[in-house]
Amino acid sequence: MDIGGCVYLVGDGGTRYLVVWPEGYVRVSNSIRHGDEHIADVGDSVTLGGGEINVDQFSFLEEKLVTEVPTTCRNDAYWYTSGLVEPG
């Protein structure tokens, strides 16, 4: 899900997580890529590895980031992903 240029994952319970990708993943237009490989399009149903980081753990997350999370994208819940496990 794209809201204001930020990519969110909506979990089974309806929680909206800001996805934090590992180094090497990039968004190009509406596509998520890892190097030259197309991973998914924004809005696709996917299964991601990783886990939830709540806002109380944001300082832990910030230490891992390659670039800062834009203020407009900050959220109460983050999904720190290890990458795509399988397409939806």
JOTA-V781228 format. One record per residue. N is the residue number from 1. SS is DSSP state (~ for helix, > for strand, _ for the rest). Layout:
N;SS
N;SS
This chain:
1;_
2;>
3;>
4;_
5;_
6;>
7;>
8;>
9;>
10;>
11;_
12;_
13;_
14;_
15;_
16;>
17;>
18;>
19;>
20;>
21;_
22;_
23;_
24;_
25;>
26;>
27;>
28;>
29;_
30;_
31;>
32;>
33;>
34;>
35;_
36;_
37;>
38;>
39;>
40;>
41;>
42;_
43;_
44;_
45;_
46;>
47;>
48;>
49;>
50;>
51;>
52;>
53;>
54;>
55;~
56;~
57;~
58;~
59;~
60;~
61;~
62;~
63;~
64;~
65;_
66;_
67;_
68;_
69;_
70;_
71;~
72;~
73;~
74;_
75;_
76;_
77;>
78;>
79;>
80;>
81;>
82;>
83;>
84;>
85;>
86;>
87;>
88;_
